[in-house]
Amino acid sequence: MGHLQVSVGDEVKSLQRTEDGVVFEDGLLELSDGREMAWRWWGDPDGKPVFRIQGTPSSRLQRNPDASVQRNLGVRFLMADRPGYGGSTRKPGRGIADIADDYAQLLDAHGLDRVPAMGTSGGGPHVLALAARHPDRVPAATVVVGGTPLQGDEVARLVGVNARGYALAEEHPDRVPAATVVVGGTPLQGDEVARLVGVNARGYALAEEGWEPLHEFLVEIRERLVGDEGMQGVLSDAPASDRAIMTDPLWQRMSRENIAETLRQGAEGWTDESLAMHREWDFDPADVKSSVTWWHGDDDMNAPLSAARRIVARLPGVDLRVWHDEGHFASLIHDREIVAELLSRSS
């Protein structure tokens, strides 16, 4: 990993470079309440800024394994750890709108009055909250496989670990000690649990067993995520399109590094976030005035398309684009198209 210096006006910034040539810069922001938020810029220092909000659980380290996405699009991605993840201070009991206000402070610190923004999976509700609470800051927004409240049999169609955690969160929302969702972070209703991938469905089933079984389960899942098994083992019952992506050794290595950083403080921040997204959201999607494009796969077993359609119906200006026979990780394949479309609406 190399280092270089770039002059920006009178300021000299110390940049770093990954082994595959992607430039990045790290920093910490002290927020108005004294908490710290860890941030990272990815990509061309002279590129067009895009605020990129990663999924649940994830950190500022997350990026596409295809380095050309960061190097060659003429874009610079700003990312940040949400409370309790990576290098950011936890905020117990936080909602989604709380983090939108943190993000507004981050944009201020970087001199970004207006910036196109995108959120993936659990980042989806957060980008919508930012656009709803700070409409002048977000000229265009993109949601990719966004996590949403679920209904009916959608929970049953989740991957097992998400369904199991979801059930526990619903049954004991004040006693969940750790993460309730591995990928997605969506409130579920009715028969939606049955369609989740297996480890998510297991979480849902634990709801009636109380605090301790959930805690033991989540300790196990965390150990599996940061160990050799990794995300590809925990989500072994994901659809074929997702499993194909997870077999890539580079993806596996980057995923393990990202998860290790995300959960290095423990699982409390993950718990806070899961509960915030399982409860009634503390903002109204109808308040989003920015143009929104929502991308989703119809074979997504972490964040079902049927649930996404309900939120889409509440957004005033939205274009829903569906990938057929593709799952939750399809965005890695379509990243270039997604970013280009977002930029076309923000110019």
C-alpha positions as CSV (number, residue, x, y, z in Angstrom):
1,M,0.0,0.0,0.0
2,G,1.6,3.2,-1.1
3,H,1.3,6.9,-0.1
4,L,1.3,10.1,-2.0
5,Q,0.7,13.8,-1.4
6,V,-1.6,16.0,-3.4
7,S,-1.8,19.8,-3.0
8,V,-5.4,21.2,-2.8
9,G,-5.1,25.0,-2.7
10,D,-2.9,25.7,0.3
11,E,-3.6,22.3,1.9
12,V,-1.5,19.3,1.4
13,K,-3.4,16.0,1.7
14,S,-1.8,12.7,2.4
15,L,-3.4,10.1,0.2
16,Q,-2.9,6.3,0.1
17,R,-3.1,3.8,-2.6
18,T,-4.3,0.2,-2.4
19,E,-2.4,-2.7,-4.0
20,D,-4.6,-2.5,-7.0
21,G,-4.1,1.2,-7.5
22,V,-7.1,2.8,-5.9
23,V,-6.4,6.1,-4.2
24,F,-8.1,6.7,-0.8
25,E,-7.9,9.2,2.1
26,D,-9.1,8.5,5.7
27,G,-10.1,10.9,8.4
28,L,-12.2,11.5,11.5
29,L,-14.9,14.1,12.0
30,E,-15.9,15.3,15.5
31,L,-19.7,15.7,15.4
32,S,-21.6,18.4,17.3
33,D,-22.5,16.1,20.2
34,G,-18.8,15.0,20.6
35,R,-19.1,11.7,18.8
36,E,-16.6,10.8,16.1
37,M,-17.4,9.7,12.5
38,A,-14.8,7.9,10.5
39,W,-14.8,8.7,6.8
40,R,-13.0,7.7,3.6
41,W,-12.7,9.1,0.1
42,W,-12.3,6.5,-2.6
43,G,-11.1,7.2,-6.1
44,D,-9.9,10.1,-8.3
45,P,-8.9,13.1,-6.1
46,D,-10.1,15.3,-9.0
47,G,-13.3,13.3,-9.7
48,K,-16.9,14.4,-9.2
49,P,-18.0,13.8,-5.6
50,V,-20.6,11.2,-4.9
51,F,-21.8,10.4,-1.4
52,R,-22.0,6.6,-1.2
53,I,-23.8,4.9,1.8
54,Q,-23.0,1.3,2.3
55,G,-25.2,-1.6,3.6
56,T,-25.8,-3.3,6.9
57,P,-23.5,-4.2,8.4
58,S,-20.6,-2.5,6.6
59,S,-18.0,0.2,6.8
60,R,-16.2,2.8,4.8
61,L,-13.8,0.1,3.6
62,Q,-16.5,-1.4,1.3
63,R,-15.9,-1.1,-2.4
64,N,-16.3,-2.9,-5.7
65,P,-13.6,-5.6,-6.2
66,D,-13.3,-4.2,-9.7
67,A,-10.8,-1.4,-9.1
68,S,-11.6,0.3,-12.3
69,V,-15.0,1.3,-10.8
70,Q,-13.0,3.5,-8.3
71,R,-10.2,4.5,-10.7
72,N,-11.8,5.1,-14.1
73,L,-15.2,6.7,-13.7
74,G,-14.0,10.2,-12.9
75,V,-15.8,10.0,-9.6
76,R,-14.7,10.3,-6.0
77,F,-16.8,8.4,-3.5
78,L,-17.2,9.8,0.1
79,M,-18.1,7.1,2.6
80,A,-18.5,7.0,6.4
81,D,-19.0,4.5,9.2
82,R,-22.3,4.8,10.9
83,P,-22.5,4.8,14.7
84,G,-20.9,1.8,16.3
85,Y,-19.3,0.6,13.1
86,G,-15.6,0.8,12.4
87,G,-14.1,4.0,13.8
88,S,-17.4,5.8,14.5
89,T,-18.8,6.3,18.0
90,R,-21.9,4.4,18.9
91,K,-25.2,6.3,19.4
92,P,-27.6,4.0,21.5
93,G,-31.2,4.2,20.5
94,R,-30.5,6.1,17.3
95,G,-33.0,6.3,14.4
96,I,-32.4,6.6,10.7
97,A,-33.0,10.4,10.6
98,D,-30.4,10.9,13.3
99,I,-27.8,9.5,10.9
100,A,-29.0,11.8,8.1
101,D,-28.2,14.7,10.4
102,D,-24.7,13.3,11.0
103,Y,-24.3,13.0,7.3
104,A,-25.2,16.7,6.8
105,Q,-22.4,17.6,9.2
106,L,-20.0,15.4,7.2
107,L,-21.0,17.1,4.0
108,D,-20.4,20.5,5.6
109,A,-17.0,19.5,6.8
110,H,-16.0,18.6,3.2
111,G,-17.5,21.7,1.7
112,L,-20.2,19.8,-0.2
113,D,-23.3,22.0,-0.4
114,R,-25.0,19.6,-2.9
115,V,-23.9,16.1,-3.8
116,P,-25.5,13.2,-5.6
117,A,-26.0,10.3,-3.1
118,M,-26.6,6.6,-3.3
119,G,-27.4,4.0,-0.7
120,T,-27.1,0.2,-1.0
121,S,-29.1,-2.4,1.0
122,G,-29.3,-1.0,4.6
123,G,-27.9,2.2,3.1
124,G,-31.1,2.7,1.2
125,P,-33.2,4.0,4.1
126,H,-30.4,6.3,5.1
127,V,-30.0,7.9,1.7
128,L,-33.8,8.5,1.6
129,A,-33.7,10.0,5.1
130,L,-30.9,12.4,4.0
131,A,-32.9,13.5,1.0
132,A,-36.0,13.9,3.1
133,R,-34.4,15.9,5.9
134,H,-31.9,17.9,3.9
135,P,-33.5,18.3,0.4
136,D,-31.3,21.1,-0.6
137,R,-28.2,18.9,-0.2
138,V,-29.2,16.0,-2.5
139,P,-30.0,16.9,-6.1
140,A,-30.4,13.2,-7.1
141,A,-30.6,10.0,-5.1
142,T,-30.2,6.3,-5.9
143,V,-31.3,3.3,-3.9
144,V,-29.8,0.0,-4.7
145,V,-31.4,-3.2,-3.4
146,G,-32.8,-1.1,-0.6
147,G,-33.8,-2.6,2.8
148,T,-37.5,-1.9,3.6
149,P,-40.2,-3.1,6.0
150,L,-41.6,-6.5,5.0
151,Q,-45.0,-8.0,5.1
152,G,-46.7,-11.4,4.7
153,D,-44.5,-14.3,3.5
154,E,-41.6,-12.0,2.6
155,V,-39.8,-12.8,5.9
156,A,-39.9,-16.5,5.1
157,R,-38.1,-15.9,1.8
158,L,-35.2,-14.1,3.5
159,V,-31.8,-15.9,3.9
160,G,-32.0,-17.8,7.1
161,V,-29.8,-15.6,9.4
162,N,-31.8,-12.5,8.5
163,A,-35.2,-14.1,9.1
164,R,-34.1,-15.5,12.5
165,G,-32.7,-12.2,13.7
166,Y,-35.8,-10.4,12.4
167,A,-38.1,-12.5,14.4
168,L,-36.1,-11.9,17.6
169,A,-36.1,-8.1,17.0
170,E,-39.9,-8.1,16.6
171,E,-40.6,-10.2,19.6
172,H,-38.2,-8.5,22.0
173,P,-37.3,-5.1,20.5
174,D,-36.0,-3.8,23.9
175,R,-33.8,-6.8,24.6
176,V,-31.9,-7.5,21.4
177,P,-28.2,-7.3,22.4
178,A,-26.6,-7.6,19.0
179,A,-27.1,-7.7,15.3
180,T,-30.4,-9.0,14.0
181,V,-29.8,-8.9,10.3
182,V,-26.7,-10.0,8.4
183,V,-27.4,-8.4,5.1
184,G,-30.4,-6.1,4.4
185,G,-31.8,-4.9,7.7
186,T,-35.5,-4.8,6.8
187,P,-38.6,-4.9,9.0
188,L,-40.8,-7.9,8.1
189,Q,-44.4,-8.7,8.3
190,G,-46.6,-11.8,8.0
191,D,-45.5,-14.5,5.6
192,E,-42.5,-12.5,4.3
193,V,-40.2,-14.3,6.6
194,A,-40.7,-17.7,4.9
195,R,-39.0,-16.5,1.7
196,L,-35.8,-15.3,3.3
197,V,-32.5,-17.2,2.8
198,G,-32.0,-19.8,5.6
199,V,-29.8,-18.0,8.1
200,N,-32.1,-15.0,8.0
201,A,-35.2,-17.3,8.5
202,R,-33.5,-18.9,11.5
203,G,-33.2,-15.5,13.1
204,Y,-36.9,-14.9,12.7
205,A,-37.7,-18.3,14.2
206,L,-35.8,-17.4,17.4
207,A,-38.1,-14.5,18.2
208,E,-40.2,-16.5,20.7
209,E,-37.1,-17.9,22.5
210,G,-36.0,-14.7,24.1
211,W,-32.8,-12.7,24.6
212,E,-30.2,-15.4,25.3
213,P,-30.8,-17.6,22.3
214,L,-30.6,-14.6,20.0
215,H,-27.4,-13.4,21.7
216,E,-25.8,-16.8,21.4
217,F,-26.8,-17.0,17.7
218,L,-25.4,-13.6,16.9
219,V,-22.1,-14.3,18.6
220,E,-21.9,-17.4,16.4
221,I,-22.8,-15.4,13.3
222,R,-20.3,-12.7,14.0
223,E,-17.5,-15.3,14.5
224,R,-18.4,-17.0,11.3
225,L,-18.5,-13.6,9.4
226,V,-15.0,-12.6,10.6
227,G,-13.5,-16.1,10.3
228,D,-12.6,-18.3,7.4
229,E,-16.2,-19.1,6.5
230,G,-17.0,-15.4,5.9
231,M,-20.1,-14.0,4.3
232,Q,-20.2,-16.7,1.6
233,G,-20.6,-19.4,4.3
234,V,-23.2,-17.5,6.3
235,L,-25.2,-16.9,3.2
236,S,-24.7,-20.3,1.6
237,D,-28.4,-20.6,0.8
238,A,-28.5,-17.4,-1.1
239,P,-29.7,-17.5,-4.8
240,A,-27.3,-18.8,-7.4
241,S,-26.6,-15.3,-8.8
242,D,-25.3,-14.2,-5.4
243,R,-23.4,-17.3,-4.7
244,A,-21.5,-16.9,-8.0
245,I,-20.3,-13.5,-6.9
246,M,-19.3,-14.8,-3.5
247,T,-17.1,-17.5,-4.9
248,D,-14.6,-14.8,-6.2
249,P,-11.5,-15.0,-3.9
250,L,-10.9,-11.3,-4.1
251,W,-14.5,-10.6,-3.1
252,Q,-14.1,-13.0,-0.2
253,R,-10.9,-11.3,1.0
254,M,-12.3,-7.8,0.8
255,S,-15.5,-8.9,2.4
256,R,-13.7,-10.4,5.4
257,E,-11.6,-7.2,5.8
258,N,-14.6,-5.0,5.6
259,I,-16.6,-7.1,8.1
260,A,-13.7,-7.2,10.6
261,E,-13.4,-3.4,10.5
262,T,-17.2,-3.0,10.7
263,L,-17.6,-5.1,13.8
264,R,-14.4,-4.4,15.6
265,Q,-16.2,-2.5,18.4
266,G,-18.7,-5.4,18.8
267,A,-22.3,-5.9,17.7
268,E,-24.0,-3.1,19.6
269,G,-24.0,-0.6,16.7
270,W,-25.3,-3.3,14.4
271,T,-28.1,-3.9,16.9
272,D,-29.0,-0.2,17.0
273,E,-29.2,0.0,13.3
274,S,-31.2,-3.2,12.8
275,L,-33.8,-2.0,15.3
276,A,-34.0,1.4,13.8
277,M,-34.8,-0.1,10.4
278,H,-37.2,-2.7,11.8
279,R,-39.3,-0.1,13.6
280,E,-41.5,2.4,11.9
281,W,-39.1,4.7,10.2
282,D,-38.6,8.1,11.8
283,F,-39.0,10.0,8.5
284,D,-41.6,9.8,5.7
285,P,-40.4,8.7,2.3
286,A,-43.1,10.9,0.8
287,D,-41.0,13.9,2.0
288,V,-38.2,13.0,-0.5
289,K,-38.3,15.7,-3.2
290,S,-35.1,14.6,-5.1
291,S,-35.4,12.5,-8.1
292,V,-34.8,8.8,-7.1
293,T,-33.8,5.8,-9.1
294,W,-34.3,2.5,-7.3
295,W,-32.5,-0.6,-8.6
296,H,-33.5,-4.1,-7.4
297,G,-33.1,-7.7,-8.4
298,D,-36.3,-9.9,-8.6
299,D,-34.3,-12.8,-7.0
300,D,-33.2,-10.8,-3.9
301,M,-33.6,-12.9,-0.8
302,N,-32.1,-10.3,1.6
303,A,-34.4,-7.4,0.7
304,P,-37.4,-8.7,-1.3
305,L,-38.5,-6.8,-4.3
306,S,-42.2,-7.0,-3.2
307,A,-41.2,-5.0,0.0
308,A,-39.2,-2.5,-2.1
309,R,-42.3,-1.8,-4.3
310,R,-44.3,-0.5,-1.2
311,I,-41.7,2.1,-0.4
312,V,-41.3,3.0,-4.1
313,A,-45.1,3.7,-4.2
314,R,-44.6,6.3,-1.5
315,L,-41.8,8.2,-3.2
316,P,-43.0,11.2,-5.3
317,G,-40.4,11.1,-8.1
318,V,-39.0,7.6,-8.5
319,D,-38.0,5.3,-11.3
320,L,-37.9,1.6,-10.4
321,R,-35.5,-0.5,-12.5
322,V,-35.6,-4.3,-12.0
323,W,-32.8,-6.8,-12.8
324,H,-34.3,-10.1,-13.7
325,D,-33.0,-13.4,-12.2
326,E,-30.5,-11.4,-10.1
327,G,-30.1,-11.2,-6.3
328,H,-28.7,-8.9,-3.6
329,F,-25.2,-8.5,-4.9
330,A,-26.1,-7.7,-8.5
331,S,-25.1,-4.1,-7.9
332,L,-21.4,-5.1,-8.1
333,I,-22.0,-6.1,-11.7
334,H,-24.0,-3.0,-12.5
335,D,-22.0,-0.4,-10.6
336,R,-20.9,1.5,-13.7
337,E,-24.4,1.8,-15.0
338,I,-25.8,2.8,-11.6
339,V,-23.2,5.6,-11.1
340,A,-23.5,6.9,-14.6
341,E,-27.3,7.1,-14.3
342,L,-27.0,9.0,-11.0
343,L,-24.6,11.5,-12.4
344,S,-26.8,12.1,-15.4
345,R,-29.5,13.3,-13.1
346,S,-27.3,15.5,-10.9
347,S,-25.6,17.6,-13.6
